[in-house]
Structures are given as C-alpha cells and as structure tokens.
Amino acid sequence: MEKRLKIVRILAVCLLLLTAANALVAGILFVSDPSGQKMGMSTTYLASSPFSTYLIPGWVLLIVNGLMNVLAAAVCIIRSKHYPLFVILQGMLLSGWIIIQVILVKDLNVLHYSMFSIGLLLTGCGIILLKTP
C-alpha cells in the first residue's frame, strides 16, 4: 500500500510542477506584454470576456496556477501534515480556472481538455492521499 501512495504522491508532484511551469511562463509573458503578442495571441480572443488585455488574467494565472502549484508541490514533497488538501485545492482551482476561461472566451480547445483533465487527476490524487491513513 505504501508503494501505491508513493506513486500517487509522485504523480501529484509531477502534475503540480508541470502545471506550475506552464502557468509561470504564460503568466510572466502575459504580465510583461498584456497585448498577448509574446504568447502569439491577440486581445480579440478576449472580446467576449470582461478583460481588454491579458494583464489581470496573467496575474491570476501566475499566482494561482503558477506560484501556488509550486507551493503545493513543495508541501507534498516534504509531506506536510495537510499536503493532500493542497493537492485537492490546486486540482479544483485548475479545473475551475479552465471552466471559467471556457465560459468567458467562448472557446474550447485541446489545451483546455488537457488542463481540465490534469485538474481532475490532481483532485483525485489528493482524495486518495487524504483517505489513506
């Protein structure tokens, strides 16, 4: 049983760090260039959203899906007392971020499916880790 938990914890850390790397890079690029051009995007993508630039979404991406995922991975690595809750929280935040993004920009693509799936996997990993003595 301990070996399975270790595999689940390693999977969670890998997914947290993958998501963090993606979000940190994208967030920094959006904050440094709110027009989205550094990411190969245009603000027309935001036409149906309440945002006219990528500045605020960039900050949210950088903090919530970037820095907080790094923190969650670190807490998971050192096995802090409540680390499964951090994994669940980040999975739910990622899934929620994707749902809100799809609703706001009225677009659905492969990256949305991928990141939503990672959010669900993180939530599942956290639940498994939480329910194990």
Buried (B, 14 or more C-beta within 10 A) or exposed (E): EEEEEEEBBEBBBEBBBBBBEBBBBBBBBBBEBBEBEBBEBEBEBBEEBEBEBBBBBBBBBBEBBBBBBBBBBBBBBEEEEEBBBBBBBBBBBBBEBBEEBBEBBEEEEEEBEEBBBBBBBBBBBBBBBEEEE
